[in-house]
Amino acid sequence: MSIATTDLYSLGLDERDRLNKELGGGIPPGSIVLVEGDYGAGKSAMSQRFSYGLCETGQTVTMLSTELTVGSYLDQMHSLDYEMVEHILDENLLFLHADIGDSNTFSDDDESDRMDLLKRLMDAEVMWDTDVIIIDTFDAILRNDPKFEALVRQNEERQAALEIISFFRDVIAEGKVIMLTVDPSTLDEDAIGPFRAIADVFIELEMIEVGNDVRRQISVKRFAGMGEQVGDTIGYSVRSGTGIVIESRSVA
């Protein structure tokens, strides 16, 4: 059953691209969004498009990046014509850099707690105060958390995911949205399975060979609480000076 589009967190930019329309008018509050894609598929560009569009439509956003500093993030956003400086100054966007292995990651805890990344993530209260929280890339945190890794080695993948999943459920119960980007090639299938199972919106970013060209495609695997009709497959590209461009519903 569709819900009113006024109840959704609009991704905006309707004049620039059709992404918001193709995704049914936005993301339902109280959702976990999982975006999967191999290296180069466009996960970071998609998370950047989400963060800009959400800020433009009046939502507050936390962007936690395991790869970009605030300077490189702003440079990349500028190259896509997603100008975020004013949104940061106006506190519409909180940008955090998770330097994996840095003792200052997430908080100023003791060195002994340095690599307990999931605990530090959950304890960083300020990042969960916004309407939408984007973690790009979440698999880097999972892979570098020793407790998660140890449980996976013992074939206790679901137990490893249980605590963070329970925390995510508490967050979205307040009407917030959590978006996770993941490279599935870096995690065991059983380790990523629990996150796929709890995702309200599950999207795969794929690179499809068409003749001599390689095209990008959004494949919508699940979309609970959609507004208008959501396309199953949406062709797109990432262009310097333009950002995300919707090419067609399918590149097949």
N, C-alpha and C positions, 0 to 999 in steps of 0.2 A: 504494500500500500504506500502510495506517495504521501509525503508530508508537505506542508506549505513551504515554499521557497523562502519566505520571510523567517522561518525557523532555522535556516541554514547559515553557516559561516561562508559568505560569498567569497570567491577567489578573485572577483573583480576583473578589471581590465577588459571589459566586454568590447570596447572600441578597438583594442589592440589585437586580441586573439580570441579564439572561441573555446578556450580551455574550460572556463566556468560553465558555459552552456553544455559542452560535451560531457561534463561531469555532473549534470543534472541541476546546476544552480548553486553548488557549494557542498560543504562538508557538514553533516549533522553534528550539533554539539553532543558531547558525551561519547565521542568515537575514538577508537585507536585506528590509525591509518598506517599500514605497512606498505612501503614502496621498495620492491626488490629489483635488482638489476646488476648485471656483471659490470666489471670495470669499463668505463667509457660509454655506458648506456644512457647516462644523463641524470643520475640520481641527484647530484648536487645542484645541477641547473633546475631540476624540478622543485627541489626544496627551496631554492632561491626564488623561483617564480611564486610558489605558495606564500613565502614570507612577505614578499613585496605586495602581492595582491591582497593579502589579508590585512596588512597595515593600511593600504590604500582604502579599504572598506571599513576602517574603524576598529579593527580588532587589535589587541595587544599580543605580541609574539615574542617567545624566547627562541633563539637560534643557537644551539650548541653544536659546534663543529669540531670534529677530531682532526681535521686537516688544515683548516684556514684560520689565520689570525684575523683580528678585526680589520687590519689594513688590507690584507689580501682579499678578504671578503668584500670590502667596499670597492676595491679595484675590480673584482670580478663582477659585482653588481653593476658598476658603472659601465663596464664593457657590454653588458646586456641591456643597457638603458633602463635599469631598475635602480633609481636613485634613492638610497636609503639613509643618507646623512641626516636629513631633517627628521626622519622617523626615529633615528637613534637619539638625536638631541631632544626630541619631544617625548622620549621614553615610550614610544609605541613599540620599539624593538629593543630587546635586551640580547646582546650578542655575547656569547661565552666561547672561549677556545679551550677545548679539553686536550691539553698537551699530554698524551699518554706517557706516563712515567715521570711527569713533573710533580714534585712534591706540593706544588701549589694548585694542582688540578682540583677544581670544584670548591676547595676550602683550604684552611691553613692547619689541617690536622698534623699530628706527629708523623715523622718519617716512617715509623713502623706501620702506619695505616696507609702509606702512600699508594699501594697498588690495589686496595680494596675498592675498586672503582664503582661497582654497583651500589655499595653502601654510601659512598661519597656522593654519588648521583642522587640518591634518594634523600640524603641529608641536606642537599643544597636548596634550602627552602625558597630562596628568592626566585629560582628559575621556574618554579611551579606556580607562581602567582599570576601569570598571564593567561589569556584565553586559549592560546595555542602554543604548544611546546614542540619544537622540531629538533630531532637528534640526528645529525648527519656526520658520521655513519655509526649506527648503533652496533654493528658487528665488531668494530674495532674495540669498543668497550667490553663486549662479551669476551672477545679473544684474549684480552689483556687482564681480565679479572682472574686471579689465581684460584679463588674459591669456585667460580663457575667452571673453569677449566678442569679442576680436580674432580668435580662431580661428573662432568662429561666423560672423563677418563674411566670413571667407575660405572659408566652406563646409567647414570642418574640424571639424564637430561631434563626430565620434567621437574624433578626436585630442584635442579639448578635454576630453572626458570620461574619456579613457583613464587618466590619472594618478590621479585621485580614485577611479575604479572599482577600479583595481589595489590602491590603499590599502584600500578597503573590503573587498576579498576577503581581504587579509591579516588584517584585524581579525576578520572573522567566522570565519576559519579557527581561531581560538582559542575558538570556541563562543559568541561574543558575538552580540547582535542589534543591528542598526542600523535605526532607523526614520526615514524622511524624509517630511516633508509638503511637497507641491508644489502650487502653483496653476498648472495647465497653460496657462491663458490668458496668462500672463506670459512664456512661453518658446516659441521656435520648436519645431515638432513634431520636427524632426531633432535638436534639442539635448536634448530630454527622452527621445527614443527609446532611447538606450543605457542609461539608468537603468531604463526599463521592462523592457528586455530582460534585465537582470541581477537584477531583483527576484525573490526567492523567493516573497514574498507581495505581491500587487498588488491594492490596494483603491481603488475610486472612491467618493467621497462625492457623492451627487447630490441635487438639489432637484427634486422632481417635483410638477407641478401636478395636483391632483385636485379638480375642481370649482373652488370659490373658495379652496381651501386649498393651501398649499405644504408638502409633507412631505419629510422627509429620508430618504434610503435609502443603505445600504451595499451596494455592488455588488462582489462578490468575483470578480475577473478571473483570479487565479491564487493557489493556496495549496499550495506544495510541502511535503511532509512533514507533512501534516495529521494530527491525532489522530483524533477522531471525525468524523462527517460535518459539513462546513461548508456553511451555507446560501449559495445563489447571491446572493440579495437579502435584506436585513434592514432592515426599517423601524425608525427610531429618532427620538427627539427629545432636545433638551437643555433641561432644566428647572432653574430656579433653586431651590436648596435640595435638589435631588435628583441632578443630574448627568445622565449618559446614561441614557435609558430605552429599552429595546427594545420597539417597538410590535407588530411582526409580522415575518414573513419577507419580505413584499413589500408595497409600498404601491400596486402596480398595480391 
